[in-house]
Amino acid sequence: MKRFAVLVLFCLTLLVPFAARAEDPWIVKGADGTPQVQLYFFWSLTCPHCTAAHPYIEAIPQARP
């Protein structure tokens, strides 16, 4: 069991450099080169909280171009 834990830790340390180089999927460059935040809003028609939040989410691009 001890060898397995050491092996798992070793494998995880190999993945750290790749995770550090990963690009941020939340921020992309716009047409003019300025950073733009990508907002992923998962919602449902049957959820009352989602229905209440939906107008606020839709208004974000107009309020903060």
C-alpha positions as CSV (number, residue, x, y, z in Angstrom):
1,M,0.0,0.0,0.0
2,K,2.9,2.3,0.8
3,R,4.4,1.8,-2.6
4,F,1.1,2.5,-4.3
5,A,0.8,5.9,-2.4
6,V,4.3,6.8,-3.5
7,L,3.6,5.9,-7.1
8,V,0.4,8.0,-7.1
9,L,2.3,11.0,-5.6
10,F,5.0,10.6,-8.2
11,C,2.5,10.6,-11.0
12,L,0.8,13.6,-9.7
13,T,4.0,15.6,-9.5
14,L,4.6,14.8,-13.2
15,L,1.3,16.5,-14.0
16,V,2.0,19.7,-12.2
17,P,4.0,21.4,-15.0
18,F,1.3,20.6,-17.5
19,A,-1.4,22.1,-15.3
20,A,0.7,25.3,-14.9
21,R,1.0,25.8,-18.6
22,A,-2.7,25.3,-19.4
23,E,-4.3,28.3,-20.8
24,D,-7.1,29.9,-18.8
25,P,-10.4,28.9,-20.5
26,W,-12.3,31.7,-18.8
27,I,-10.3,34.5,-20.4
28,V,-9.9,34.9,-24.2
29,K,-8.6,37.8,-26.3
30,G,-11.3,39.9,-28.0
31,A,-11.1,41.3,-31.6
32,D,-9.2,44.3,-30.4
33,G,-6.8,42.2,-28.2
34,T,-8.4,43.1,-24.9
35,P,-9.1,40.2,-22.5
36,Q,-12.7,39.1,-22.3
37,V,-14.1,36.8,-19.6
38,Q,-16.1,33.9,-20.8
39,L,-19.2,33.3,-18.6
40,Y,-20.8,29.9,-18.7
41,F,-24.3,30.1,-17.2
42,F,-25.9,26.7,-16.8
43,W,-29.6,27.0,-16.2
44,S,-32.9,25.2,-16.3
45,L,-36.4,26.4,-17.3
46,T,-37.8,24.6,-14.3
47,C,-35.4,26.1,-11.7
48,P,-36.9,29.2,-9.9
49,H,-33.4,30.4,-9.0
50,C,-32.2,30.2,-12.6
51,T,-35.4,32.0,-13.8
52,A,-34.7,34.8,-11.3
53,A,-31.0,35.1,-12.2
54,H,-31.5,34.9,-16.0
55,P,-32.4,38.6,-16.6
56,Y,-29.3,39.7,-14.6
57,I,-27.1,37.5,-16.6
58,E,-28.6,38.7,-19.9
59,A,-28.0,42.3,-18.8
60,I,-24.2,41.9,-18.1
61,P,-23.0,42.6,-21.6
62,Q,-24.9,45.8,-21.9
63,A,-23.9,47.0,-18.4
64,R,-20.2,46.1,-18.8
65,P,-19.2,46.1,-22.5
